């Protein structure tokens, strides 16, 4: 009986660190891998329209002369179209926009912002009060903490005021994500 030899797999296991240190590094292999990587980067840039005219011409010549490169181009093009088809449809975007603009959602969002602002003011005021009634803390530390607290409150009110002013005129208000 003739026994068949097992088929050799194209996939090779990665070498361990010990195996890698026993083998010498072949500079031609490294250079070959580097050239392959640059070809892939060029092709990706070509598909994204990010190449210069000279680089795009180089890719076109590679596509005409290299069958594997042409196959990779076709696979990447199909993959790109599939990814683009996964994006949200207009009806889904309209639905999300309606949910976001719903009166209950708007009211709860404004109520949430108000609660955060009020609680921040109360916490800062409590910390300032606690520091100023404590006799063990020096005057310099009290003044420093007081200025920090007052500055935080001014910053909070400034941001809230600016947000309220720009809310209706915000040019990014209708931007779809």
C-alpha positions in Angstrom: 0.0 0.0 0.0 1.1 3.4 -0.8 0.6 5.9 2.0 -0.2 9.5 1.0 2.0 12.2 2.5 0.0 14.7 4.5 -0.6 18.0 2.7 1.6 20.8 3.8 -0.3 23.9 5.1 0.5 27.2 3.6 0.0 28.8 7.1 3.1 28.6 9.3 3.0 29.0 13.0 4.8 32.1 14.3 8.2 31.5 15.6 8.9 31.7 19.3 11.5 34.2 20.6 14.0 31.4 21.1 13.5 30.1 17.6 13.8 33.6 16.2 17.0 34.2 18.0 18.5 31.0 16.6 17.6 32.0 13.0 19.5 34.7 11.3 17.5 37.6 10.0 17.5 37.8 6.2 17.7 41.4 5.0 16.2 40.4 1.6 13.1 39.1 3.4 12.7 42.3 5.4 13.1 44.4 2.2 10.5 42.2 0.4 8.0 42.6 3.3 8.6 46.3 3.3 7.9 46.5 -0.4 4.7 44.5 0.0 3.6 46.9 2.8 4.2 49.9 0.6 2.2 48.3 -2.2 -0.7 47.8 0.1 -0.5 51.4 1.4 -0.4 52.7 -2.1 -3.4 50.6 -3.1 -5.3 51.8 0.0 -4.5 55.4 -0.8 -5.5 54.9 -4.4 -8.9 53.6 -3.4 -9.4 56.5 -1.0 -8.3 59.0 -3.6 -5.4 60.3 -1.5 -2.5 59.8 -3.8 -0.6 62.2 -5.9 -0.8 61.9 -9.7 2.6 60.2 -9.8 1.7 57.6 -7.1 -1.7 56.9 -8.8 0.0 56.2 -12.1 2.4 53.9 -10.3 -0.6 52.0 -8.9 -2.3 51.8 -12.3 0.9 50.3 -13.8 1.0 47.8 -11.0 -2.6 46.9 -11.6 -1.9 46.3 -15.3 1.2 44.2 -14.8 0.6 42.3 -11.6 -2.4 39.8 -11.5 -2.1 39.3 -7.7 -2.2 43.1 -7.1 -5.2 43.4 -9.4 -7.0 40.7 -7.4 -6.1 42.5 -4.2 -7.5 45.7 -5.7 -10.8 43.9 -6.6 -11.1 42.4 -3.1 -10.5 45.7 -1.4 -13.0 47.4 -3.7 -15.7 44.9 -2.9 -14.8 45.1 0.8 -15.0 48.9 0.7 -18.5 48.8 -1.0 -19.7 46.4 1.7 -18.5 48.6 4.5 -20.2 51.7 2.9 -23.5 49.8 2.6 -23.4 49.2 6.3 -23.8 52.9 7.1 -27.0 54.2 8.4 -29.8 54.7 5.9 -31.6 58.0 5.6 -34.8 56.6 7.3 -32.7 55.4 10.3 -31.1 58.9 10.6 -34.5 60.6 10.4 -35.8 58.3 13.1 -32.8 59.1 15.4 -33.3 62.8 14.7 -37.0 62.5 15.7 -36.0 60.7 18.9 -33.4 63.4 19.7 -35.8 66.3 19.0 -38.7 64.7 20.9 -40.1 67.1 23.6 -39.6 64.6 26.4 -36.0 64.0 25.4 -35.3 67.8 25.1 -36.9 68.5 28.5 -35.1 65.7 30.3 -31.8 66.8 28.7 -32.3 70.4 29.9 -33.4 69.2 33.3 -30.3 67.0 33.6 -28.0 70.0 32.7 -29.8 72.1 35.3 -29.4 69.5 38.0 -25.7 69.1 37.2 -25.2 72.9 37.4 -27.1 73.3 40.6 -25.4 70.3 42.3 -22.0 71.7 41.2 -22.7 75.0 42.7 -23.9 73.4 46.0 -20.8 71.2 46.2 -18.4 74.1 45.6 -20.3 76.3 48.1 -20.2 73.6 50.7 -16.5 73.0 50.3 -15.8 76.8 50.5 -18.0 77.1 53.6 -16.2 74.1 55.2 -12.8 75.5 54.5 -13.6 79.0 55.8 -15.1 77.9 59.1 -12.2 75.6 59.9 -9.8 77.5 62.2 -7.0 75.0 61.6 -6.5 76.1 58.0 -4.3 79.1 57.4 -5.6 82.3 55.8 -3.4 81.8 52.7 -4.9 78.3 52.0 -8.4 79.6 52.6 -7.9 82.4 50.1 -6.4 80.1 47.6 -9.2 77.5 47.9 -11.7 80.4 47.8 -10.3 81.8 44.6 -10.3 78.3 43.1 -13.9 77.7 44.0 -15.1 81.1 42.8 -13.1 80.7 39.5 -14.8 77.3 39.0 -18.2 78.8 39.5 -17.5 81.7 37.1 -16.3 79.1 34.5 -19.4 77.0 35.0 -21.7 80.0 34.6 -19.8 81.3 31.6 -20.0 77.9 29.8 -23.7 77.5 30.6 -24.4 81.1 29.4 -22.5 80.6 26.2 -24.2 77.3 25.6 -27.6 78.8 26.0 -26.8 81.8 23.7 -25.4 79.6 21.0 -28.1 76.8 21.2 -30.4 78.2 18.6 -27.7 79.6 16.3 -25.4 76.6 16.5 -24.3 75.7 13.0 -23.5 72.1 14.1 -26.9 71.6 15.6 -28.2 69.8 12.5 -25.1 67.8 11.8 -25.9 64.1 11.4 -23.4 61.7 13.0 
